[in-house]
C-alpha cells in the first residue's frame, strides 16, 4: 500500500536523498509516492513515480540512517 510522501519521516528523508543524488526537479517529484515496507525484520522505503515504476529503494539502518540499494529483495518490489 502506498502512502503519500509527506506523511512519514523516513519517506521524506529518502525523497530528499533521491533529489540530491539524481538532481530531480521539484515538479517531477510531485507525482512520486513512497511507502514503508517491513520485510524479514528490515525496514525499507520504496520511492515510486506516479505509476508502478520503482525509482529508488532505501533500507533504514538500525541507527536510523538511510542506505540506497542497487538491488533489493523481491518482496520489496
N, C-alpha and C positions, 0 to 999 in steps of 0.2 A: 504494500500500500504506500503511495507517495503522498507525503505531507508537503504543504507549502514551505518554501525555503526559509522564510523569516521566523518560523516557529521554534527552531531548535538551535542551540548554541553551536554544537559541532557542525551542523549543516551550514550555518553562516560562516564559520571559520573555514570549512572546506571550500565554500564558494569564493571566499576571499583569496585563499591559496591558489585556486584554479584561475582566478582573474589575474593574479600576479604572474603565474607561471606561463600562461598562454597569451597574455595581453588581450584578453577578450574585452569587448566594449560593454558598457552597462546596458545598452539597449538589447544586445544579444542575450544577456543574462536574464532578462525579464521573462523569457519563455522557459527558463530552466526550473527544474524542481529537484528536491533532494529527499532522501528517505534514509532513516537509520535502520540498520539490519543487524540482528544478533545471530551469528552463525557459529556453532561449535565453541561457544564461550567467548568469542571475539566480537567486537563491536565495529561495524563498518558504516561509512557514509557513502551513498551512491548518488552521484550527480547525473541527471539525465536532461536532455534537451526536451523540447515540447512533445516529442513523440516517445518512442520506447528506446531510442538510442542512448547508450551509456557514454557519457563524456569523460568521467573520471570516477575512480573508487579510492577512498581513503580508509585506512584502518586506524582506529583510535587506540593508541598505545595505553599501557597501564598508567603512565604519568599524565595522560590527557593530551599528549601531542598527537598530531596527525601525520600519517605517512602515506604518500600517494603510491599506489600499487600499479606496477606494469601489467601484472597478471593477478587475477583474483579467483577465489573459489567459485565453482559453478553455481553453488547455492546463492551467491550474492547477485549474479547477473542472470 
